[in-house]
Amino acid sequence: KPAVHVARSLLSTLTAVATIIVMTFLLLLEGPRMMASGLPILAPPLQQKVSTIVRDIVQALAGYMGGVVATSVLAGLVAYLALWALGIPFRGVLALWIGFTAMIPLVGVVLGVIPAALVGFIHSTPAGIAIIVLLLAFHIAENRTLGKRINARTIALSPLAVAVSVLAGLQLLGFLGVFLAIPAAGVIHVLIRDLWAFRHPPRSE
């Protein structure tokens, strides 16, 4: 029963994550048009500020989500090639799982590696050790290169801010909060940055 409960909770979380991804892309596509239709009711100075904030938020979220999806696809492809090279069975399902969990910050790599490692150890002890080393090495390399570049060009959060937001999301909403934490923190960062810029415009010399 505990195992069934955990499986159901995990399935519901993954379903919610997939739903959020689809809704986010739809919102990024239709959000600017919806916002543009509501801007005329605002005063002209406020229209410009709201339009700037919405544009910056859309750009940050679109860049972040695009980077996350690209990283997920890359992780799944690398995992499949590693599993194929080691002769580990069920490589398609395992690679799909690894690619999906790669979208979850921090804990996603652990969730993705565990099933692949278990199947690898059943296949052979060297294969189990090798798949753990390869996947962890890829995760570290991706965080230091592609992940850092995506973060710098989109949400622009420090590593400490990312860790704190993920922990807060975990406490509030569990694994779903972990997925939502970084985009939410990025939106808050954009709001604070733009509002500060509006209140403290650069002085012309």
PyMOL CGO cylinders between C-alpha atoms (Angstrom):
from pymol import cmd
from pymol.cgo import CYLINDER

trace = [
    CYLINDER, 0.00, 0.00, 0.00, 2.74, 2.56, 0.77, 0.3, 1, 1, 1, 1, 1, 1,
    CYLINDER, 2.74, 2.56, 0.77, 4.36, 1.82, -2.60, 0.3, 1, 1, 1, 1, 1, 1,
    CYLINDER, 4.36, 1.82, -2.60, 1.02, 2.27, -4.39, 0.3, 1, 1, 1, 1, 1, 1,
    CYLINDER, 1.02, 2.27, -4.39, 0.47, 5.55, -2.54, 0.3, 1, 1, 1, 1, 1, 1,
    CYLINDER, 0.47, 5.55, -2.54, 3.91, 6.83, -3.52, 0.3, 1, 1, 1, 1, 1, 1,
    CYLINDER, 3.91, 6.83, -3.52, 3.36, 5.76, -7.14, 0.3, 1, 1, 1, 1, 1, 1,
    CYLINDER, 3.36, 5.76, -7.14, 0.01, 7.55, -7.27, 0.3, 1, 1, 1, 1, 1, 1,
    CYLINDER, 0.01, 7.55, -7.27, 1.49, 10.71, -5.76, 0.3, 1, 1, 1, 1, 1, 1,
    CYLINDER, 1.49, 10.71, -5.76, 4.37, 10.65, -8.22, 0.3, 1, 1, 1, 1, 1, 1,
    CYLINDER, 4.37, 10.65, -8.22, 2.04, 10.05, -11.16, 0.3, 1, 1, 1, 1, 1, 1,
    CYLINDER, 2.04, 10.05, -11.16, -0.23, 12.93, -10.14, 0.3, 1, 1, 1, 1, 1, 1,
    CYLINDER, -0.23, 12.93, -10.14, 2.79, 15.21, -9.75, 0.3, 1, 1, 1, 1, 1, 1,
    CYLINDER, 2.79, 15.21, -9.75, 4.15, 14.29, -13.18, 0.3, 1, 1, 1, 1, 1, 1,
    CYLINDER, 4.15, 14.29, -13.18, 0.71, 14.81, -14.70, 0.3, 1, 1, 1, 1, 1, 1,
    CYLINDER, 0.71, 14.81, -14.70, 0.51, 18.23, -13.08, 0.3, 1, 1, 1, 1, 1, 1,
    CYLINDER, 0.51, 18.23, -13.08, 3.98, 19.10, -14.35, 0.3, 1, 1, 1, 1, 1, 1,
    CYLINDER, 3.98, 19.10, -14.35, 3.04, 18.11, -17.91, 0.3, 1, 1, 1, 1, 1, 1,
    CYLINDER, 3.04, 18.11, -17.91, -0.17, 20.16, -17.64, 0.3, 1, 1, 1, 1, 1, 1,
    CYLINDER, -0.17, 20.16, -17.64, 1.75, 23.18, -16.37, 0.3, 1, 1, 1, 1, 1, 1,
    CYLINDER, 1.75, 23.18, -16.37, 4.22, 22.94, -19.25, 0.3, 1, 1, 1, 1, 1, 1,
    CYLINDER, 4.22, 22.94, -19.25, 1.41, 22.89, -21.82, 0.3, 1, 1, 1, 1, 1, 1,
    CYLINDER, 1.41, 22.89, -21.82, -0.47, 25.72, -20.10, 0.3, 1, 1, 1, 1, 1, 1,
    CYLINDER, -0.47, 25.72, -20.10, 2.72, 27.78, -19.87, 0.3, 1, 1, 1, 1, 1, 1,
    CYLINDER, 2.72, 27.78, -19.87, 3.38, 27.51, -23.59, 0.3, 1, 1, 1, 1, 1, 1,
    CYLINDER, 3.38, 27.51, -23.59, -0.24, 28.41, -24.36, 0.3, 1, 1, 1, 1, 1, 1,
    CYLINDER, -0.24, 28.41, -24.36, -0.03, 31.37, -22.01, 0.3, 1, 1, 1, 1, 1, 1,
    CYLINDER, -0.03, 31.37, -22.01, 3.21, 32.53, -23.62, 0.3, 1, 1, 1, 1, 1, 1,
    CYLINDER, 3.21, 32.53, -23.62, 1.55, 32.35, -27.02, 0.3, 1, 1, 1, 1, 1, 1,
    CYLINDER, 1.55, 32.35, -27.02, -1.77, 33.96, -26.14, 0.3, 1, 1, 1, 1, 1, 1,
    CYLINDER, -1.77, 33.96, -26.14, -0.80, 36.08, -23.12, 0.3, 1, 1, 1, 1, 1, 1,
    CYLINDER, -0.80, 36.08, -23.12, 0.61, 39.08, -25.00, 0.3, 1, 1, 1, 1, 1, 1,
    CYLINDER, 0.61, 39.08, -25.00, -2.45, 39.24, -27.23, 0.3, 1, 1, 1, 1, 1, 1,
    CYLINDER, -2.45, 39.24, -27.23, -4.78, 39.10, -24.24, 0.3, 1, 1, 1, 1, 1, 1,
    CYLINDER, -4.78, 39.10, -24.24, -2.77, 41.75, -22.44, 0.3, 1, 1, 1, 1, 1, 1,
    CYLINDER, -2.77, 41.75, -22.44, -2.71, 44.01, -25.52, 0.3, 1, 1, 1, 1, 1, 1,
    CYLINDER, -2.71, 44.01, -25.52, -6.50, 43.91, -25.68, 0.3, 1, 1, 1, 1, 1, 1,
    CYLINDER, -6.50, 43.91, -25.68, -6.73, 45.13, -22.08, 0.3, 1, 1, 1, 1, 1, 1,
    CYLINDER, -6.73, 45.13, -22.08, -4.08, 47.85, -22.21, 0.3, 1, 1, 1, 1, 1, 1,
    CYLINDER, -4.08, 47.85, -22.21, -6.30, 50.56, -23.81, 0.3, 1, 1, 1, 1, 1, 1,
    CYLINDER, -6.30, 50.56, -23.81, -8.31, 50.88, -20.56, 0.3, 1, 1, 1, 1, 1, 1,
    CYLINDER, -8.31, 50.88, -20.56, -5.19, 52.11, -18.74, 0.3, 1, 1, 1, 1, 1, 1,
    CYLINDER, -5.19, 52.11, -18.74, -3.69, 55.57, -18.76, 0.3, 1, 1, 1, 1, 1, 1,
    CYLINDER, -3.69, 55.57, -18.76, -0.92, 56.03, -21.38, 0.3, 1, 1, 1, 1, 1, 1,
    CYLINDER, -0.92, 56.03, -21.38, 2.00, 56.21, -18.86, 0.3, 1, 1, 1, 1, 1, 1,
    CYLINDER, 2.00, 56.21, -18.86, 0.71, 53.11, -17.08, 0.3, 1, 1, 1, 1, 1, 1,
    CYLINDER, 0.71, 53.11, -17.08, 0.21, 51.33, -20.41, 0.3, 1, 1, 1, 1, 1, 1,
    CYLINDER, 0.21, 51.33, -20.41, 3.91, 51.66, -21.19, 0.3, 1, 1, 1, 1, 1, 1,
    CYLINDER, 3.91, 51.66, -21.19, 4.98, 50.37, -17.79, 0.3, 1, 1, 1, 1, 1, 1,
    CYLINDER, 4.98, 50.37, -17.79, 2.62, 47.40, -17.85, 0.3, 1, 1, 1, 1, 1, 1,
    CYLINDER, 2.62, 47.40, -17.85, 3.61, 46.56, -21.41, 0.3, 1, 1, 1, 1, 1, 1,
    CYLINDER, 3.61, 46.56, -21.41, 7.31, 46.63, -20.47, 0.3, 1, 1, 1, 1, 1, 1,
    CYLINDER, 7.31, 46.63, -20.47, 6.79, 44.41, -17.44, 0.3, 1, 1, 1, 1, 1, 1,
    CYLINDER, 6.79, 44.41, -17.44, 4.67, 41.88, -19.37, 0.3, 1, 1, 1, 1, 1, 1,
    CYLINDER, 4.67, 41.88, -19.37, 7.19, 41.78, -22.23, 0.3, 1, 1, 1, 1, 1, 1,
    CYLINDER, 7.19, 41.78, -22.23, 10.08, 41.17, -19.84, 0.3, 1, 1, 1, 1, 1, 1,
    CYLINDER, 10.08, 41.17, -19.84, 8.18, 38.43, -17.99, 0.3, 1, 1, 1, 1, 1, 1,
    CYLINDER, 8.18, 38.43, -17.99, 7.20, 36.69, -21.24, 0.3, 1, 1, 1, 1, 1, 1,
    CYLINDER, 7.20, 36.69, -21.24, 10.78, 36.83, -22.52, 0.3, 1, 1, 1, 1, 1, 1,
    CYLINDER, 10.78, 36.83, -22.52, 12.16, 35.44, -19.26, 0.3, 1, 1, 1, 1, 1, 1,
    CYLINDER, 12.16, 35.44, -19.26, 9.62, 32.61, -19.04, 0.3, 1, 1, 1, 1, 1, 1,
    CYLINDER, 9.62, 32.61, -19.04, 9.85, 31.75, -22.73, 0.3, 1, 1, 1, 1, 1, 1,
    CYLINDER, 9.85, 31.75, -22.73, 13.63, 31.60, -22.58, 0.3, 1, 1, 1, 1, 1, 1,
    CYLINDER, 13.63, 31.60, -22.58, 13.62, 29.55, -19.40, 0.3, 1, 1, 1, 1, 1, 1,
    CYLINDER, 13.62, 29.55, -19.40, 11.00, 27.07, -20.57, 0.3, 1, 1, 1, 1, 1, 1,
    CYLINDER, 11.00, 27.07, -20.57, 12.67, 26.72, -23.95, 0.3, 1, 1, 1, 1, 1, 1,
    CYLINDER, 12.67, 26.72, -23.95, 15.98, 26.04, -22.25, 0.3, 1, 1, 1, 1, 1, 1,
    CYLINDER, 15.98, 26.04, -22.25, 14.41, 23.50, -19.91, 0.3, 1, 1, 1, 1, 1, 1,
    CYLINDER, 14.41, 23.50, -19.91, 12.80, 21.61, -22.77, 0.3, 1, 1, 1, 1, 1, 1,
    CYLINDER, 12.80, 21.61, -22.77, 16.06, 21.66, -24.76, 0.3, 1, 1, 1, 1, 1, 1,
    CYLINDER, 16.06, 21.66, -24.76, 17.96, 20.38, -21.74, 0.3, 1, 1, 1, 1, 1, 1,
    CYLINDER, 17.96, 20.38, -21.74, 15.36, 17.67, -21.20, 0.3, 1, 1, 1, 1, 1, 1,
    CYLINDER, 15.36, 17.67, -21.20, 15.64, 16.45, -24.79, 0.3, 1, 1, 1, 1, 1, 1,
    CYLINDER, 15.64, 16.45, -24.79, 19.43, 16.49, -24.59, 0.3, 1, 1, 1, 1, 1, 1,
    CYLINDER, 19.43, 16.49, -24.59, 19.40, 14.57, -21.31, 0.3, 1, 1, 1, 1, 1, 1,
    CYLINDER, 19.40, 14.57, -21.31, 17.10, 11.92, -22.75, 0.3, 1, 1, 1, 1, 1, 1,
    CYLINDER, 17.10, 11.92, -22.75, 19.26, 11.55, -25.86, 0.3, 1, 1, 1, 1, 1, 1,
    CYLINDER, 19.26, 11.55, -25.86, 22.50, 11.28, -23.87, 0.3, 1, 1, 1, 1, 1, 1,
    CYLINDER, 22.50, 11.28, -23.87, 20.89, 8.77, -21.50, 0.3, 1, 1, 1, 1, 1, 1,
    CYLINDER, 20.89, 8.77, -21.50, 19.64, 6.64, -24.40, 0.3, 1, 1, 1, 1, 1, 1,
    CYLINDER, 19.64, 6.64, -24.40, 23.07, 6.56, -26.02, 0.3, 1, 1, 1, 1, 1, 1,
    CYLINDER, 23.07, 6.56, -26.02, 24.72, 5.67, -22.70, 0.3, 1, 1, 1, 1, 1, 1,
    CYLINDER, 24.72, 5.67, -22.70, 22.18, 2.92, -21.98, 0.3, 1, 1, 1, 1, 1, 1,
    CYLINDER, 22.18, 2.92, -21.98, 22.57, 1.56, -25.52, 0.3, 1, 1, 1, 1, 1, 1,
    CYLINDER, 22.57, 1.56, -25.52, 26.37, 1.56, -25.28, 0.3, 1, 1, 1, 1, 1, 1,
    CYLINDER, 26.37, 1.56, -25.28, 26.23, -0.33, -21.97, 0.3, 1, 1, 1, 1, 1, 1,
    CYLINDER, 26.23, -0.33, -21.97, 23.65, -2.82, -23.28, 0.3, 1, 1, 1, 1, 1, 1,
    CYLINDER, 23.65, -2.82, -23.28, 21.12, -1.98, -20.56, 0.3, 1, 1, 1, 1, 1, 1,
    CYLINDER, 21.12, -1.98, -20.56, 17.57, -3.09, -21.48, 0.3, 1, 1, 1, 1, 1, 1,
    CYLINDER, 17.57, -3.09, -21.48, 14.43, -0.90, -21.48, 0.3, 1, 1, 1, 1, 1, 1,
    CYLINDER, 14.43, -0.90, -21.48, 16.62, 1.97, -22.67, 0.3, 1, 1, 1, 1, 1, 1,
    CYLINDER, 16.62, 1.97, -22.67, 13.78, 3.77, -24.41, 0.3, 1, 1, 1, 1, 1, 1,
    CYLINDER, 13.78, 3.77, -24.41, 11.55, 3.94, -21.34, 0.3, 1, 1, 1, 1, 1, 1,
    CYLINDER, 11.55, 3.94, -21.34, 14.45, 4.80, -19.05, 0.3, 1, 1, 1, 1, 1, 1,
    CYLINDER, 14.45, 4.80, -19.05, 15.72, 7.55, -21.36, 0.3, 1, 1, 1, 1, 1, 1,
    CYLINDER, 15.72, 7.55, -21.36, 12.20, 9.01, -21.63, 0.3, 1, 1, 1, 1, 1, 1,
    CYLINDER, 12.20, 9.01, -21.63, 11.94, 9.03, -17.83, 0.3, 1, 1, 1, 1, 1, 1,
    CYLINDER, 11.94, 9.03, -17.83, 15.36, 10.68, -17.46, 0.3, 1, 1, 1, 1, 1, 1,
    CYLINDER, 15.36, 10.68, -17.46, 14.47, 13.33, -20.02, 0.3, 1, 1, 1, 1, 1, 1,
    CYLINDER, 14.47, 13.33, -20.02, 11.19, 14.08, -18.26, 0.3, 1, 1, 1, 1, 1, 1,
    CYLINDER, 11.19, 14.08, -18.26, 12.70, 14.30, -14.77, 0.3, 1, 1, 1, 1, 1, 1,
    CYLINDER, 12.70, 14.30, -14.77, 15.48, 16.55, -16.10, 0.3, 1, 1, 1, 1, 1, 1,
    CYLINDER, 15.48, 16.55, -16.10, 12.89, 19.35, -16.15, 0.3, 1, 1, 1, 1, 1, 1,
    CYLINDER, 12.89, 19.35, -16.15, 12.62, 19.19, -12.34, 0.3, 1, 1, 1, 1, 1, 1,
    CYLINDER, 12.62, 19.19, -12.34, 15.31, 21.38, -10.73, 0.3, 1, 1, 1, 1, 1, 1,
    CYLINDER, 15.31, 21.38, -10.73, 17.88, 19.89, -8.32, 0.3, 1, 1, 1, 1, 1, 1,
    CYLINDER, 17.88, 19.89, -8.32, 16.06, 16.64, -7.46, 0.3, 1, 1, 1, 1, 1, 1,
    CYLINDER, 16.06, 16.64, -7.46, 15.26, 15.70, -11.06, 0.3, 1, 1, 1, 1, 1, 1,
    CYLINDER, 15.26, 15.70, -11.06, 18.64, 14.10, -11.64, 0.3, 1, 1, 1, 1, 1, 1,
    CYLINDER, 18.64, 14.10, -11.64, 18.16, 11.81, -8.62, 0.3, 1, 1, 1, 1, 1, 1,
    CYLINDER, 18.16, 11.81, -8.62, 14.68, 10.77, -9.72, 0.3, 1, 1, 1, 1, 1, 1,
    CYLINDER, 14.68, 10.77, -9.72, 15.98, 10.05, -13.20, 0.3, 1, 1, 1, 1, 1, 1,
    CYLINDER, 15.98, 10.05, -13.20, 19.12, 8.14, -12.24, 0.3, 1, 1, 1, 1, 1, 1,
    CYLINDER, 19.12, 8.14, -12.24, 17.56, 5.75, -9.69, 0.3, 1, 1, 1, 1, 1, 1,
    CYLINDER, 17.56, 5.75, -9.69, 15.51, 3.58, -12.12, 0.3, 1, 1, 1, 1, 1, 1,
    CYLINDER, 15.51, 3.58, -12.12, 18.33, 3.51, -14.67, 0.3, 1, 1, 1, 1, 1, 1,
    CYLINDER, 18.33, 3.51, -14.67, 20.83, 2.52, -11.97, 0.3, 1, 1, 1, 1, 1, 1,
    CYLINDER, 20.83, 2.52, -11.97, 18.59, -0.25, -10.64, 0.3, 1, 1, 1, 1, 1, 1,
    CYLINDER, 18.59, -0.25, -10.64, 18.11, -1.74, -14.09, 0.3, 1, 1, 1, 1, 1, 1,
    CYLINDER, 18.11, -1.74, -14.09, 21.82, -1.29, -14.76, 0.3, 1, 1, 1, 1, 1, 1,
    CYLINDER, 21.82, -1.29, -14.76, 22.81, -3.19, -11.62, 0.3, 1, 1, 1, 1, 1, 1,
    CYLINDER, 22.81, -3.19, -11.62, 20.37, -5.98, -12.49, 0.3, 1, 1, 1, 1, 1, 1,
    CYLINDER, 20.37, -5.98, -12.49, 22.05, -6.19, -15.89, 0.3, 1, 1, 1, 1, 1, 1,
    CYLINDER, 22.05, -6.19, -15.89, 25.58, -6.10, -14.41, 0.3, 1, 1, 1, 1, 1, 1,
    CYLINDER, 25.58, -6.10, -14.41, 27.41, -4.32, -11.61, 0.3, 1, 1, 1, 1, 1, 1,
    CYLINDER, 27.41, -4.32, -11.61, 29.83, -2.45, -13.94, 0.3, 1, 1, 1, 1, 1, 1,
    CYLINDER, 29.83, -2.45, -13.94, 26.90, -1.26, -16.06, 0.3, 1, 1, 1, 1, 1, 1,
    CYLINDER, 26.90, -1.26, -16.06, 25.11, 0.07, -12.97, 0.3, 1, 1, 1, 1, 1, 1,
    CYLINDER, 25.11, 0.07, -12.97, 28.18, 1.96, -11.78, 0.3, 1, 1, 1, 1, 1, 1,
    CYLINDER, 28.18, 1.96, -11.78, 28.91, 3.28, -15.27, 0.3, 1, 1, 1, 1, 1, 1,
    CYLINDER, 28.91, 3.28, -15.27, 25.41, 4.64, -15.87, 0.3, 1, 1, 1, 1, 1, 1,
    CYLINDER, 25.41, 4.64, -15.87, 25.45, 6.47, -12.52, 0.3, 1, 1, 1, 1, 1, 1,
    CYLINDER, 25.45, 6.47, -12.52, 28.83, 8.04, -13.29, 0.3, 1, 1, 1, 1, 1, 1,
    CYLINDER, 28.83, 8.04, -13.29, 27.86, 9.02, -16.84, 0.3, 1, 1, 1, 1, 1, 1,
    CYLINDER, 27.86, 9.02, -16.84, 24.51, 10.56, -15.92, 0.3, 1, 1, 1, 1, 1, 1,
    CYLINDER, 24.51, 10.56, -15.92, 25.90, 12.47, -12.94, 0.3, 1, 1, 1, 1, 1, 1,
    CYLINDER, 25.90, 12.47, -12.94, 28.82, 13.72, -15.05, 0.3, 1, 1, 1, 1, 1, 1,
    CYLINDER, 28.82, 13.72, -15.05, 26.39, 14.92, -17.73, 0.3, 1, 1, 1, 1, 1, 1,
    CYLINDER, 26.39, 14.92, -17.73, 24.26, 16.67, -15.12, 0.3, 1, 1, 1, 1, 1, 1,
    CYLINDER, 24.26, 16.67, -15.12, 27.27, 18.47, -13.62, 0.3, 1, 1, 1, 1, 1, 1,
    CYLINDER, 27.27, 18.47, -13.62, 28.55, 19.51, -17.05, 0.3, 1, 1, 1, 1, 1, 1,
    CYLINDER, 28.55, 19.51, -17.05, 25.09, 20.70, -18.13, 0.3, 1, 1, 1, 1, 1, 1,
    CYLINDER, 25.09, 20.70, -18.13, 24.65, 22.77, -14.95, 0.3, 1, 1, 1, 1, 1, 1,
    CYLINDER, 24.65, 22.77, -14.95, 28.02, 24.46, -15.45, 0.3, 1, 1, 1, 1, 1, 1,
    CYLINDER, 28.02, 24.46, -15.45, 27.49, 25.26, -19.14, 0.3, 1, 1, 1, 1, 1, 1,
    CYLINDER, 27.49, 25.26, -19.14, 24.02, 25.19, -20.68, 0.3, 1, 1, 1, 1, 1, 1,
    CYLINDER, 24.02, 25.19, -20.68, 22.10, 25.60, -17.42, 0.3, 1, 1, 1, 1, 1, 1,
    CYLINDER, 22.10, 25.60, -17.42, 24.22, 28.54, -16.28, 0.3, 1, 1, 1, 1, 1, 1,
    CYLINDER, 24.22, 28.54, -16.28, 23.81, 30.27, -19.66, 0.3, 1, 1, 1, 1, 1, 1,
    CYLINDER, 23.81, 30.27, -19.66, 20.03, 29.76, -19.69, 0.3, 1, 1, 1, 1, 1, 1,
    CYLINDER, 20.03, 29.76, -19.69, 19.74, 31.15, -16.16, 0.3, 1, 1, 1, 1, 1, 1,
    CYLINDER, 19.74, 31.15, -16.16, 21.94, 34.17, -16.94, 0.3, 1, 1, 1, 1, 1, 1,
    CYLINDER, 21.94, 34.17, -16.94, 20.01, 35.11, -20.10, 0.3, 1, 1, 1, 1, 1, 1,
    CYLINDER, 20.01, 35.11, -20.10, 16.47, 34.55, -18.81, 0.3, 1, 1, 1, 1, 1, 1,
    CYLINDER, 16.47, 34.55, -18.81, 15.54, 34.63, -15.11, 0.3, 1, 1, 1, 1, 1, 1,
    CYLINDER, 15.54, 34.63, -15.11, 19.00, 35.84, -13.93, 0.3, 1, 1, 1, 1, 1, 1,
    CYLINDER, 19.00, 35.84, -13.93, 18.84, 34.26, -10.46, 0.3, 1, 1, 1, 1, 1, 1,
    CYLINDER, 18.84, 34.26, -10.46, 21.88, 33.56, -8.33, 0.3, 1, 1, 1, 1, 1, 1,
    CYLINDER, 21.88, 33.56, -8.33, 22.56, 29.94, -7.26, 0.3, 1, 1, 1, 1, 1, 1,
    CYLINDER, 22.56, 29.94, -7.26, 21.54, 30.85, -3.71, 0.3, 1, 1, 1, 1, 1, 1,
    CYLINDER, 21.54, 30.85, -3.71, 18.24, 32.33, -4.91, 0.3, 1, 1, 1, 1, 1, 1,
    CYLINDER, 18.24, 32.33, -4.91, 17.57, 29.19, -6.96, 0.3, 1, 1, 1, 1, 1, 1,
    CYLINDER, 17.57, 29.19, -6.96, 18.24, 26.92, -3.97, 0.3, 1, 1, 1, 1, 1, 1,
    CYLINDER, 18.24, 26.92, -3.97, 16.11, 29.01, -1.60, 0.3, 1, 1, 1, 1, 1, 1,
    CYLINDER, 16.11, 29.01, -1.60, 13.21, 29.21, -4.07, 0.3, 1, 1, 1, 1, 1, 1,
    CYLINDER, 13.21, 29.21, -4.07, 13.31, 25.45, -4.68, 0.3, 1, 1, 1, 1, 1, 1,
    CYLINDER, 13.31, 25.45, -4.68, 13.31, 24.70, -0.95, 0.3, 1, 1, 1, 1, 1, 1,
    CYLINDER, 13.31, 24.70, -0.95, 10.40, 27.11, -0.43, 0.3, 1, 1, 1, 1, 1, 1,
    CYLINDER, 10.40, 27.11, -0.43, 8.46, 25.51, -3.28, 0.3, 1, 1, 1, 1, 1, 1,
    CYLINDER, 8.46, 25.51, -3.28, 9.12, 22.05, -1.85, 0.3, 1, 1, 1, 1, 1, 1,
    CYLINDER, 9.12, 22.05, -1.85, 7.76, 23.08, 1.53, 0.3, 1, 1, 1, 1, 1, 1,
    CYLINDER, 7.76, 23.08, 1.53, 4.67, 24.72, 0.06, 0.3, 1, 1, 1, 1, 1, 1,
    CYLINDER, 4.67, 24.72, 0.06, 3.62, 22.39, -2.77, 0.3, 1, 1, 1, 1, 1, 1,
    CYLINDER, 3.62, 22.39, -2.77, 5.92, 19.36, -2.66, 0.3, 1, 1, 1, 1, 1, 1,
    CYLINDER, 5.92, 19.36, -2.66, 7.49, 18.19, -5.91, 0.3, 1, 1, 1, 1, 1, 1,
    CYLINDER, 7.49, 18.19, -5.91, 5.13, 20.40, -7.91, 0.3, 1, 1, 1, 1, 1, 1,
    CYLINDER, 5.13, 20.40, -7.91, 6.44, 23.39, -5.98, 0.3, 1, 1, 1, 1, 1, 1,
    CYLINDER, 6.44, 23.39, -5.98, 9.99, 22.40, -6.92, 0.3, 1, 1, 1, 1, 1, 1,
    CYLINDER, 9.99, 22.40, -6.92, 9.08, 22.70, -10.58, 0.3, 1, 1, 1, 1, 1, 1,
    CYLINDER, 9.08, 22.70, -10.58, 7.24, 26.00, -10.17, 0.3, 1, 1, 1, 1, 1, 1,
    CYLINDER, 7.24, 26.00, -10.17, 9.73, 27.61, -7.79, 0.3, 1, 1, 1, 1, 1, 1,
    CYLINDER, 9.73, 27.61, -7.79, 12.31, 28.89, -10.29, 0.3, 1, 1, 1, 1, 1, 1,
    CYLINDER, 12.31, 28.89, -10.29, 9.81, 30.37, -12.82, 0.3, 1, 1, 1, 1, 1, 1,
    CYLINDER, 9.81, 30.37, -12.82, 7.91, 32.03, -9.96, 0.3, 1, 1, 1, 1, 1, 1,
    CYLINDER, 7.91, 32.03, -9.96, 11.14, 33.44, -8.51, 0.3, 1, 1, 1, 1, 1, 1,
    CYLINDER, 11.14, 33.44, -8.51, 12.09, 34.65, -11.98, 0.3, 1, 1, 1, 1, 1, 1,
    CYLINDER, 12.09, 34.65, -11.98, 8.78, 36.48, -12.38, 0.3, 1, 1, 1, 1, 1, 1,
    CYLINDER, 8.78, 36.48, -12.38, 9.22, 38.13, -8.96, 0.3, 1, 1, 1, 1, 1, 1,
    CYLINDER, 9.22, 38.13, -8.96, 12.76, 39.15, -9.92, 0.3, 1, 1, 1, 1, 1, 1,
    CYLINDER, 12.76, 39.15, -9.92, 11.55, 40.74, -13.16, 0.3, 1, 1, 1, 1, 1, 1,
    CYLINDER, 11.55, 40.74, -13.16, 8.78, 42.62, -11.34, 0.3, 1, 1, 1, 1, 1, 1,
    CYLINDER, 8.78, 42.62, -11.34, 11.16, 43.99, -8.70, 0.3, 1, 1, 1, 1, 1, 1,
    CYLINDER, 11.16, 43.99, -8.70, 13.78, 44.93, -11.30, 0.3, 1, 1, 1, 1, 1, 1,
    CYLINDER, 13.78, 44.93, -11.30, 11.33, 46.76, -13.58, 0.3, 1, 1, 1, 1, 1, 1,
    CYLINDER, 11.33, 46.76, -13.58, 9.51, 48.53, -10.75, 0.3, 1, 1, 1, 1, 1, 1,
    CYLINDER, 9.51, 48.53, -10.75, 12.85, 49.67, -9.34, 0.3, 1, 1, 1, 1, 1, 1,
    CYLINDER, 12.85, 49.67, -9.34, 13.88, 50.94, -12.78, 0.3, 1, 1, 1, 1, 1, 1,
    CYLINDER, 13.88, 50.94, -12.78, 10.62, 52.88, -13.10, 0.3, 1, 1, 1, 1, 1, 1,
    CYLINDER, 10.62, 52.88, -13.10, 11.08, 54.51, -9.69, 0.3, 1, 1, 1, 1, 1, 1,
    CYLINDER, 11.08, 54.51, -9.69, 14.79, 55.19, -10.14, 0.3, 1, 1, 1, 1, 1, 1,
    CYLINDER, 14.79, 55.19, -10.14, 15.36, 56.02, -13.82, 0.3, 1, 1, 1, 1, 1, 1,
    CYLINDER, 15.36, 56.02, -13.82, 18.96, 56.59, -14.89, 0.3, 1, 1, 1, 1, 1, 1,
    CYLINDER, 18.96, 56.59, -14.89, 19.96, 60.23, -14.77, 0.3, 1, 1, 1, 1, 1, 1,
    CYLINDER, 19.96, 60.23, -14.77, 21.00, 61.81, -18.01, 0.3, 1, 1, 1, 1, 1, 1,
    CYLINDER, 21.00, 61.81, -18.01, 24.27, 63.71, -17.80, 0.3, 1, 1, 1, 1, 1, 1,
]
cmd.load_cgo(trace, "trace")
